[in-house]
Amino acid sequence: MKIPPNFRLIAVLASLLIFCGPAQASPFANPSEPSGIIIMDTPRPAQQIFPVRLVKIDGVEIPPRKQGVWLRPGTHRLRLVAERIDTDWTGGLRARQRQVANWPQKSRELLVEVQAGKKYYVGYDSSDADPKNWGPVVWQVK
């Protein structure tokens, strides 16, 4: 018995959907499209905000990015990792420097509502006395 070619095509497409999951639209955008930019490499040491590295967008791992990334408008969940925390700006006390040195630079998530034409400056806020409360923040929107 010969299987019709259309049936084979439908079977292949169905198996791709089952095994690969539904296709998701990329969160990335070109600067020429409606988009916003996330800027991660502008530290504010006097405010104890340090650079971050983007490692996931909306739960999907991406090649690490340290500078800027253009995203489509909408809510995005960003997984960010502290690049470096300068302990000279986080209190200056020896005990605090030891505490910071022993605290792993955890990655944390940040929800950002991206609007077209906006710039979002993101950093790792280490201004709290307890490093457990440190994490990524949007410190300016232009």
WONOR-V785187 format. One record per pair of residues at least 4 apart in sequence whose ideal C-beta (glycine too) atoms are under 8 Angstrom apart, sorted by the first residue. I is the first residue (numbers start at 0). J is the second residue. Records with the same first field share a line. If there is no record, write none. Layout:
I: J / J
This chain:
2: 6 / 7
3: 7
4: 8
5: 9
6: 10
7: 11
8: 12
9: 13
10: 14
11: 15
12: 16
13: 17
14: 18
15: 19
16: 20 / 21
23: 59
24: 71
25: 71
26: 56 / 57 / 70 / 71 / 73 / 75
27: 56 / 68 / 69 / 70 / 71
28: 32 / 33 / 34 / 69 / 70 / 71
29: 34 / 69
30: 34 / 36 / 69
32: 69 / 71
33: 71 / 72 / 115 / 116
34: 69 / 70 / 71 / 72 / 113 / 115
35: 69 / 70 / 72 / 113 / 114 / 115 / 116 / 117 / 118 / 119
36: 67 / 68 / 69 / 70 / 117 / 118 / 119
37: 53 / 67 / 68 / 70 / 77 / 111 / 113 / 119 / 121
38: 66 / 67 / 118 / 119 / 120 / 121
39: 50 / 51 / 52 / 53 / 64 / 65 / 66 / 67 / 68 / 79 / 121 / 122
40: 50 / 65 / 66 / 67
41: 50 / 120 / 122
42: 48 / 49 / 50 / 122
43: 47 / 48 / 122 / 138
44: 48 / 49 / 85 / 88
45: 88
46: 124 / 126 / 138
47: 88 / 89 / 124 / 125 / 126
48: 122 / 123 / 124 / 125 / 126 / 136 / 138
49: 81 / 82 / 83 / 84 / 85 / 122 / 123 / 125
50: 65 / 81 / 82 / 83 / 122 / 123
51: 79 / 80 / 81 / 82 / 121 / 122 / 123 / 135
52: 63 / 64 / 65 / 79 / 80 / 81 / 82
53: 61 / 63 / 64 / 65 / 68 / 77 / 78 / 79
54: 60 / 61 / 63 / 78 / 79 / 80 / 106
55: 59 / 60 / 61 / 76 / 77 / 78
56: 61 / 68 / 70 / 75 / 76 / 77 / 78
57: 75 / 76
58: 76
63: 80
64: 68
65: 82
70: 75 / 113
71: 113
72: 113 / 114 / 115
73: 112 / 113
74: 110 / 111 / 112 / 113
75: 110 / 111 / 113
76: 108 / 109 / 110
77: 108 / 109 / 110 / 111 / 121 / 135
78: 106 / 107 / 108
79: 106 / 107 / 108 / 109 / 121 / 123 / 135
80: 104 / 105 / 106
81: 104 / 105 / 123 / 125 / 133
82: 123
84: 89 / 99 / 104 / 123 / 125 / 133
85: 89
86: 90 / 91 / 95 / 96 / 99 / 100
87: 91
88: 125
89: 95 / 96 / 99 / 125 / 126
90: 95 / 96 / 128
91: 95 / 96
92: 96
93: 97
94: 98
95: 99
96: 100
97: 101
98: 102 / 130
99: 125 / 130
102: 130 / 131
107: 134 / 135
108: 135
109: 121 / 134 / 135 / 136 / 137
111: 119 / 121 / 137
113: 117 / 119
117: 140 / 141
118: 139 / 140 / 141
119: 137 / 139 / 140
120: 137 / 138 / 139 / 140 / 141
121: 135 / 136 / 137 / 138
122: 135 / 136 / 138
123: 133 / 134 / 135 / 136
124: 133 / 134 / 135 / 136 / 138
125: 130 / 133
127: 132 / 133
